Amino acid sequence: MNPYRLSESQLGTIARLADLADSVIAPKAADVDAESRFPSEGMRTLADAGFWGLTVPTELGGMGEGLRMTSAAVDTVAQRCASTAMVYLMHLCGVAAYKSSSDRMAEPLRAAAAGKHLSTLAWSERGSRSHFWAPMSQAEMDGDHVVLNGIKSWVTSAGHANGYVATTRAAGSDNPMAITLYLITDTDSGFRIESPWNAMGMRGNASAPMVMEGLRVAPSRALTDEGAGMDTMMGAVLPTFALGNSAVSVGCCEAAFAATQRHITGQKLEHLGQSLADLPNLRERLARMRLRTDQARAYLASSVDALESGDPTGMVWALGTKAQAAEAAIEVTDLGMRACGGAAFSRHLGIERVFRDARAMSVMAPTTDVLHDFIGKALCGMELF
Ligand SMILES: Cc1cc2nc3c(=O)[nH]c(=O)nc-3n(C[C@H](O)[C@H](O)[C@H](O)COP(=O)(O)OP(=O)(O)OC[C@H]3O[C@@H](n4cnc5c(N)ncnc54)[C@H](O)[C@@H]3O)c2cc1C
């Protein structure tokens, strides 16, 4: 099977990634979760093997891939460790933002390809919550510098990233959607990570709040023209985020399916001389897990096709794939918990970790609620905002 319709050479790259993920990422997944620690070993391995440059243009040292390989790669990592996959995805989102202004951001792109620059997005704010398209923070001019103040509520890789793509309302504008994107680097002073990340799932994510207080940056750090950030956010970053987020969900589904299949085919009801797989309701749950996983991945692959071909409905597909895969992840991991009973409730099968991780995607913005509203509006010919 080749669900993402990859070329021979792309399949080879994904096989190499799967080997690395099996040998380094999967063995650490339980510890990363239990200790709520950043998946440093896995991310370093991806960096050293060139995967931080997956989507960086080849002329800047990267692999020059796009949404298709983003989906396949993130799915592959998520099957082994969802936290690592989400950290990797947020990096690819930062890279997508840099690429949209590659004339200004060639340096971080080169560094990402060389495995020396980990990126992320600092968009959600305490004030406007999941409505990331309406930051409350506002840039101010101070001489020839820009001053940033504000509280970013959840920043994946906070304290570990080298580059943070931050949104802020443009200086002097009272329009919340007149957004400028700035690159903040780990060498800047004027920001701090407020508190450690401690969540029910995605515990390796380090998605902590980040406070910017009088953070001064040169205007050359702007990724976009003043107030023109929405085009980059929606046109360049959202497709990567929506498809990649969908791929994390699909990877969680696959991990839950594999663990459930192993358990019900491997465990016995010795007093009856049967295996758990002899129970028809457990087989039915496994079948539903398989079908829903395949559906979610097929929808994702169709979304890649729609976006790559420039289909005018591409953005609706992108929003739709995030919503449907996030809900699939919740359904499939719940089925796995029910099929494996008390064994799943304990930690050793790994299903409860995936069950917890899988809750994240539907609350990551745009949340499933908001996506359903957006899609409904698009289908009724209404403006989204
Ligand atoms: C693991 C993880 C990693 C994250 N990483 C990042 C990151 O790297 N960068 C970043 O910027 N953010 C990140 N986020 C933040 C994320 O994108 C959301 O902003 C955040 O989860 C929203 O939580 P909230 O409590 O503020 O939601 P709220 O906005 O308070 O939403 C609460 C509920 O209201 C619903 N709701 C909200 N608005 C509407 C509406 N208009 N219509 C109907 N229902 C609505 C929501 O669906 C939700 O059920 C991350 C979140 C998680 C969980």
The ligand as an SDF file (V2000), in Angstrom:
LIG
                    3D

 53 58  0  0  0  0  0  0  0  0999 V2000
   -0.7210   19.9150   22.6090 C   0  0  0  0  0  0  0  0  0  0  0  0
   -0.9850   21.3230   22.1920 C   0  0  0  0  0  0  0  0  0  0  0  0
   -0.0140   22.0200   21.5060 C   0  0  0  0  0  0  0  0  0  0  0  0
   -0.2240   23.3380   21.1150 C   0  0  0  0  0  0  0  0  0  0  0  0
    0.7640   23.9980   20.4480 N   0  0  0  0  0  0  0  0  0  0  0  0
    0.5810   25.2930   20.0630 C   0  0  0  0  0  0  0  0  0  0  0  0
    1.6290   26.0130   19.3970 C   0  0  0  0  0  0  0  0  0  0  0  0
    2.7130   25.4840   19.1440 O   0  0  0  0  0  0  0  0  0  0  0  0
    1.4090   27.2900   19.0470 N   0  0  0  0  0  0  0  0  0  0  0  0
    0.2230   27.9190   19.2960 C   0  0  0  0  0  0  0  0  0  0  0  0
    0.0790   29.0790   18.9410 O   0  0  0  0  0  0  0  0  0  0  0  0
   -0.7920   27.2700   19.9390 N   0  0  0  0  0  0  0  0  0  0  0  0
   -0.6370   25.9720   20.3240 C   0  0  0  0  0  0  0  0  0  0  0  0
   -1.6470   25.3050   20.9880 N   0  0  0  0  0  0  0  0  0  0  0  0
   -2.8670   26.0480   21.3180 C   0  0  0  0  0  0  0  0  0  0  0  0
   -4.0780   25.6010   20.4880 C   0  0  0  0  0  0  0  0  0  0  0  0
   -3.8870   25.8580   19.1270 O   0  0  0  0  0  0  0  0  0  0  0  0
   -5.3390   26.3050   20.9690 C   0  0  0  0  0  0  0  0  0  0  0  0
   -5.1930   27.6800   20.9170 O   0  0  0  0  0  0  0  0  0  0  0  0
   -5.7000   25.9220   22.3830 C   0  0  0  0  0  0  0  0  0  0  0  0
   -5.7400   24.5090   22.4880 O   0  0  0  0  0  0  0  0  0  0  0  0
   -7.0660   26.4890   22.7030 C   0  0  0  0  0  0  0  0  0  0  0  0
   -7.4010   26.1870   24.0590 O   0  0  0  0  0  0  0  0  0  0  0  0
   -8.3830   27.1830   24.8380 P   0  0  0  0  0  0  0  0  0  0  0  0
   -8.6680   26.6010   26.1620 O   0  0  0  0  0  0  0  0  0  0  0  0
   -7.8390   28.5740   24.8140 O   0  0  0  0  0  0  0  0  0  0  0  0
   -9.6950   27.0980   23.9110 O   0  0  0  0  0  0  0  0  0  0  0  0
  -10.9500   28.0450   23.8560 P   0  0  0  0  0  0  0  0  0  0  0  0
  -10.7930   29.0110   22.7310 O   0  0  0  0  0  0  0  0  0  0  0  0
  -11.2310   28.6000   25.1990 O   0  0  0  0  0  0  0  0  0  0  0  0
  -12.0990   27.0080   23.4300 O   0  0  0  0  0  0  0  0  0  0  0  0
  -12.9080   26.3160   24.4120 C   0  0  0  0  0  0  0  0  0  0  0  0
  -13.9880   25.5420   23.6730 C   0  0  0  0  0  0  0  0  0  0  0  0
  -14.8010   26.4710   22.9210 O   0  0  0  0  0  0  0  0  0  0  0  0
  -14.9110   26.0610   21.5820 C   0  0  0  0  0  0  0  0  0  0  0  0
  -14.9670   27.2390   20.7240 N   0  0  0  0  0  0  0  0  0  0  0  0
  -14.0950   28.2860   20.6750 C   0  0  0  0  0  0  0  0  0  0  0  0
  -14.4780   29.1770   19.7410 N   0  0  0  0  0  0  0  0  0  0  0  0
  -15.5860   28.6910   19.1510 C   0  0  0  0  0  0  0  0  0  0  0  0
  -16.4320   29.1450   18.1020 C   0  0  0  0  0  0  0  0  0  0  0  0
  -16.2000   30.2900   17.4720 N   0  0  0  0  0  0  0  0  0  0  0  0
  -17.4910   28.3530   17.7820 N   0  0  0  0  0  0  0  0  0  0  0  0
  -17.7490   27.2020   18.4440 C   0  0  0  0  0  0  0  0  0  0  0  0
  -16.9780   26.7290   19.4300 N   0  0  0  0  0  0  0  0  0  0  0  0
  -15.9110   27.4570   19.7870 C   0  0  0  0  0  0  0  0  0  0  0  0
  -13.6510   25.2380   21.3080 C   0  0  0  0  0  0  0  0  0  0  0  0
  -13.8450   24.3040   20.2550 O   0  0  0  0  0  0  0  0  0  0  0  0
  -13.4290   24.5450   22.6370 C   0  0  0  0  0  0  0  0  0  0  0  0
  -14.1950   23.3620   22.7010 O   0  0  0  0  0  0  0  0  0  0  0  0
   -1.4560   23.9810   21.4030 C   0  0  0  0  0  0  0  0  0  0  0  0
   -2.4480   23.2700   22.0870 C   0  0  0  0  0  0  0  0  0  0  0  0
   -2.2200   21.9730   22.4820 C   0  0  0  0  0  0  0  0  0  0  0  0
   -3.3060   21.2350   23.2170 C   0  0  0  0  0  0  0  0  0  0  0  0
  1  2  1  0
  2  3  1  0
  2 52  2  0
  3  4  2  0
  4  5  1  0
  4 50  1  0
  5  6  2  0
  6  7  1  0
  6 13  1  0
  7  8  2  0
  7  9  1  0
  9 10  1  0
 10 11  2  0
 10 12  1  0
 12 13  2  0
 13 14  1  0
 14 15  1  0
 14 50  1  0
 15 16  1  0
 16 17  1  0
 16 18  1  0
 18 19  1  0
 18 20  1  0
 20 21  1  0
 20 22  1  0
 22 23  1  0
 23 24  1  0
 24 25  2  0
 24 26  1  0
 24 27  1  0
 27 28  1  0
 28 29  2  0
 28 30  1  0
 28 31  1  0
 31 32  1  0
 32 33  1  0
 33 34  1  0
 33 48  1  0
 34 35  1  0
 35 36  1  0
 35 46  1  0
 36 37  1  0
 36 45  1  0
 37 38  2  0
 38 39  1  0
 39 40  1  0
 39 45  2  0
 40 41  1  0
 40 42  2  0
 42 43  1  0
 43 44  2  0
 44 45  1  0
 46 47  1  0
 46 48  1  0
 48 49  1  0
 50 51  2  0
 51 52  1  0
 52 53  1  0
M  END
$$$$
